[in-house]
Amino acid sequence: MSNFFSKAEVTSSGRPVFLRNEVECHLLSGVDLEPEDHHHFSPLKSGIFILTTHRLLWLPSSSATTPTSASAIPLASISHIFSSKKSLKSVFHSPRIRFQVLVSPDGRVFDPGSGFNSGSGSRSVVVTAVVRGKGDCDGFLVKFWDSWRTRAWESNETSGSGSGTGLASGSGAGTGTGGGLYSADGSVRMVGVAGILRKEQEMWETTDKSLQDAFQDLNALMSKAQEMVKLAEKMRQKLLSGTGSQTSGTNDEDMGSKEEIQDWLLSVGIISPVTKESAGALYHQQLSRQLADFVRTPLERAGGMINLIDAYCLFNRARGTELISPDDMLQACSLWEKFDVPVMLRKFDSGVMVIQNKSHSDEEVFARIKSLVTKPEALRNGISPTDAAMTLGIAPAMAKEHLLTAESKGLLCRDISPDGFRFYINLFPEIDPCNIYFVKDYGICSTWIKAVSTSG
């Protein structure tokens, strides 16, 4: 039975949907999950094993099964983690990670959010993760222990209170005595070796206390940052629900405020960015999937197409200090051809590279350009990339690429002058090669003659 584990939600690009305050810690590829004492369960084969601060996630490989078979094991359901034993037998076998999970009476892994009491009728099942791919299994196990012991899923409102009480009492121990090694002002007297050692100990205690105070301030700052990320996530969910329910009746002021909020949310950042440390050998693959999820919002605002450089700047701004190189960005985009994601990388004839939705239609863009270029003013003076950018609602650089593409399709003609490029409707298809002086009473050529004669 495949319902032994809880099902995990994934995005359209195959990345896991994280819970609130959940952060990705480590990742292994080619992992099989095999419950040892549950014979009715068919093992999960050759998937991606992700450790977070709240769960263990198993995602199927892109070529194996559908994304709906992703599974999750809450860390709260784990009762024991077995330490790895190095032996001669382990040298010839794939590395294994064994842990014990609590199982409810209905035969499923205990879920702390289901309301089931883990102490009533529950039993334990040992689950083995067989690592057949490449990866740092020992590093994964160390972070597994750390995440399980930290219990981040139940400490959402942690604060730095009480963390420095022990140091405060210890650093002042013995300062109330008046004789021996202490002078009248309470300082340590430099008397022999014992005095030097005491002075050295006081210096270490003072330095240790200063470091603890600094880390308390850092923890408080990180706590505030987590609160801001929570607020941003709530606002994002509210915006997404609002766009679906309020399809009409919104005024310009509401739309303007909504755009300002979206700009602010983009600057808040990604909660759990993919890093080389956490993803290992699958870094570019997971980065590609996360990038595909990230660019969906900028693409919607940019009309379905965005410059690769703009996307790179937005993505790095959202990642904060976990910046990526242009080569990593380009390699992540090139991997989209192998994944079933709704975005793609496109390169124009001029060499400009953009990211666009797969549903984006050039024919629709050409139709809007044709309607613009056949207006009387455009028939007389042509249009510039800036004019097309205002009509299409995109950047002038992107509008220029669309105009050049339309020219290559025979829709437009180009005029180059000191003022820049001007594009006109292509009249040559309506001219009869056998009678070039014959003018039809209908068509675009006739409309152009009327527009030019009116201006004269």
Stockholm file with secondary structure:
# STOCKHOLM 1.0

chainA/1-456         MSNFFSKAEVTSSGRPVFLRNEVECHLLSGVDLEPEDHHHFSPLKSGIFILTTHRLLWLPSSSATTPTSASAIPLASISHIFSSKKSLKSVFHSPRIRFQVLVSPDGRVFDPGSGFNSGSGSRSVVVTAVVRGKGDCDGFLVKFWDSWRTRAWESNETSGSGSGTGLASGSGAGTGTGGGLYSADGSVRMVGVAGILRKEQEMWETTDKSLQDAFQDLNALMSKAQEMVKLAEKMRQKLLSGTGSQTSGTNDEDMGSKEEIQDWLLSVGIISPVTKESAGALYHQQLSRQLADFVRTPLERAGGMINLIDAYCLFNRARGTELISPDDMLQACSLWEKFDVPVMLRKFDSGVMVIQNKSHSDEEVFARIKSLVTKPEALRNGISPTDAAMTLGIAPAMAKEHLLTAESKGLLCRDISPDGFRFYINLFPEIDPCNIYFVKDYGICSTWIKAVSTSG
#=GR chainA/1-456 SS CGGGSEECCBCTTSCBCCCTTCCEEEEEEEEEEEETTCTTSCCEEEEEEEEESSEEEEEECTTTSCGGGCEEEEGGGEEEECCCCCCHHHHTSCCEEEEEEEECTTSSBCCGGGTCCTTSSCEEEEEEEEECSSSCHHHHHHHHHHHHHHTGGGCTTCCCTTTTHHHHHHHTTTTTCCSTTBCTTSCBCCCHHHHHHHHHHHHHHHHHHHHHHHHHHHHHHHHHHHHHHHHHHHHHHHHHHHHHHCCSCCCHHHHHHHHHHHHHHHHHCCSSCCCHHHHGGGHHHHHHHHHHHHTHHHHHHTTSEEEHHHHHHHHHHHHTTCCCCHHHHHHHHHGGGGSCCSEEEEECTTSCEEEEETTCCHHHHHHHHHHHHTSHHHHHHCBCHHHHHHHHTSCHHHHHHHHHHHHHTTSEEEEEETTEEEEEECCGGGSBTTBTTCCCSSSHHHHHHHHHHHHC
#=GC SS_cons         CGGGSEECCBCTTSCBCCCTTCCEEEEEEEEEEEETTCTTSCCEEEEEEEEESSEEEEEECTTTSCGGGCEEEEGGGEEEECCCCCCHHHHTSCCEEEEEEEECTTSSBCCGGGTCCTTSSCEEEEEEEEECSSSCHHHHHHHHHHHHHHTGGGCTTCCCTTTTHHHHHHHTTTTTCCSTTBCTTSCBCCCHHHHHHHHHHHHHHHHHHHHHHHHHHHHHHHHHHHHHHHHHHHHHHHHHHHHHHCCSCCCHHHHHHHHHHHHHHHHHCCSSCCCHHHHGGGHHHHHHHHHHHHTHHHHHHTTSEEEHHHHHHHHHHHHTTCCCCHHHHHHHHHGGGGSCCSEEEEECTTSCEEEEETTCCHHHHHHHHHHHHTSHHHHHHCBCHHHHHHHHTSCHHHHHHHHHHHHHTTSEEEEEETTEEEEEECCGGGSBTTBTTCCCSSSHHHHHHHHHHHHC
//
